[in-house]
Amino acid sequence: VLATSFLSGIFGMAGGLILLGVLLMFMDVAPAMVLFGVIQTAANGWRALLWRRHVQWQIVWRFVLGASAMFLVMRTVAFIPDKAMLYLGLGIIPFAADLLPRRFTPDISRPGAPYLCGAFIMLIQLLAGATGHILDMFFQKSGLDRKAIVGTKAITQSVAHLFRIAYFGSIAHAFDINVPWWAYGAAIGLAFSGTTLAAGVLERMTDAHFRVWSRRIIFAVATSFLARGLWMLWQG
């Protein structure tokens, strides 16, 4: 939790992608989703507080509207994916987004894009797990600087993770697991610590390095999860 929160605190993503992959190795899908949601809500909420002056609120409110509409649709369906589907989703989507023609490249600053982004991120989050790397695709092509990207993404991800907790917690009773409540508190504390430690690194990083390393990390992690998903399908 400390390491992945530190990574997310710098790039605004990737840490959550790795953390969910690790949790799925030890837990069933619904409990892993709820614990992951609690940790990520804490980390993103604290990150949003640290960079609150740079948050683009006009993007946030539109994102929330799109995400809320999709949540209501998915709660009616009440579908829970299996682990292989989650790993494949975590691995495939970044490559699919990167292969889009330039005129279709997602850009969160385009008119109407935040609504679409909110609905799409909510759908993929409930079907394929972590979406920070996918959300990053919407921001990488925008004209926002690294602080605005990290701060705005932190708010949108906090909202999305609260929806995640409500979704899996209500469908599968995911809180009824053998995880002591103090563990949630410890995880939140570590998430705060990792996010705070990352702030100094982000201050010293340039926008160019931020974008280059964001891309490298996204595809490195996505490749590993794609391989794991294919292996799980091979093993049945």
Secondary structure in CASP SS format (residue, H / E / C, confidence):
PFRMAT SS
TARGET T0000
AUTHOR 0000-0000-0000
METHOD secondary structure of the structure
MODEL  1
V C 1.00
L H 1.00
A H 1.00
T H 1.00
S H 1.00
F H 1.00
L H 1.00
S H 1.00
G H 1.00
I H 1.00
F H 1.00
G C 1.00
M C 1.00
A C 1.00
G H 1.00
G H 1.00
L H 1.00
I H 1.00
L H 1.00
L H 1.00
G H 1.00
V H 1.00
L H 1.00
L H 1.00
M H 1.00
F H 1.00
M C 1.00
D C 1.00
V H 1.00
A H 1.00
P H 1.00
A H 1.00
M H 1.00
V H 1.00
L H 1.00
F H 1.00
G H 1.00
V H 1.00
I H 1.00
Q H 1.00
T H 1.00
A H 1.00
A H 1.00
N H 1.00
G H 1.00
W H 1.00
R H 1.00
A H 1.00
L H 1.00
L H 1.00
W C 1.00
R H 1.00
R H 1.00
H H 1.00
V C 1.00
Q C 1.00
W H 1.00
Q H 1.00
I H 1.00
V H 1.00
W H 1.00
R H 1.00
F H 1.00
V H 1.00
L H 1.00
G H 1.00
A H 1.00
S H 1.00
A H 1.00
M H 1.00
F H 1.00
L H 1.00
V H 1.00
M H 1.00
R H 1.00
T H 1.00
V H 1.00
A C 1.00
F C 1.00
I C 1.00
P C 1.00
D C 1.00
K H 1.00
A H 1.00
M H 1.00
L H 1.00
Y H 1.00
L H 1.00
G H 1.00
L H 1.00
G H 1.00
I H 1.00
I H 1.00
P H 1.00
F H 1.00
A H 1.00
A H 1.00
D H 1.00
L C 1.00
L C 1.00
P C 1.00
R H 1.00
R H 1.00
F H 1.00
T C 1.00
P C 1.00
D C 1.00
I C 1.00
S C 1.00
R C 1.00
P C 1.00
G C 1.00
A H 1.00
P H 1.00
Y H 1.00
L H 1.00
C H 1.00
G H 1.00
A H 1.00
F H 1.00
I H 1.00
M H 1.00
L H 1.00
I H 1.00
Q H 1.00
L H 1.00
L H 1.00
A H 1.00
G C 1.00
A C 1.00
T C 1.00
G H 1.00
H H 1.00
I H 1.00
L H 1.00
D H 1.00
M H 1.00
F H 1.00
F H 1.00
Q H 1.00
K C 1.00
S C 1.00
G C 1.00
L C 1.00
D C 1.00
R H 1.00
K H 1.00
A H 1.00
I H 1.00
V H 1.00
G H 1.00
T H 1.00
K H 1.00
A H 1.00
I H 1.00
T H 1.00
Q H 1.00
S H 1.00
V H 1.00
A H 1.00
H H 1.00
L H 1.00
F H 1.00
R H 1.00
I H 1.00
A H 1.00
Y H 1.00
F H 1.00
G H 1.00
S H 1.00
I H 1.00
A H 1.00
H C 1.00
A C 1.00
F C 1.00
D C 1.00
I C 1.00
N C 1.00
V C 1.00
P C 1.00
W H 1.00
W H 1.00
A H 1.00
Y H 1.00
G H 1.00
A H 1.00
A H 1.00
I H 1.00
G H 1.00
L H 1.00
A H 1.00
F H 1.00
S H 1.00
G H 1.00
T H 1.00
T H 1.00
L H 1.00
A H 1.00
A H 1.00
G H 1.00
V H 1.00
L H 1.00
E H 1.00
R H 1.00
M C 1.00
T C 1.00
D H 1.00
A H 1.00
H H 1.00
F H 1.00
R H 1.00
V H 1.00
W H 1.00
S H 1.00
R H 1.00
R H 1.00
I H 1.00
I H 1.00
F H 1.00
A H 1.00
V H 1.00
A H 1.00
T H 1.00
S H 1.00
F H 1.00
L H 1.00
A H 1.00
R H 1.00
G H 1.00
L H 1.00
W H 1.00
M H 1.00
L H 1.00
W H 1.00
Q H 1.00
G C 1.00
END
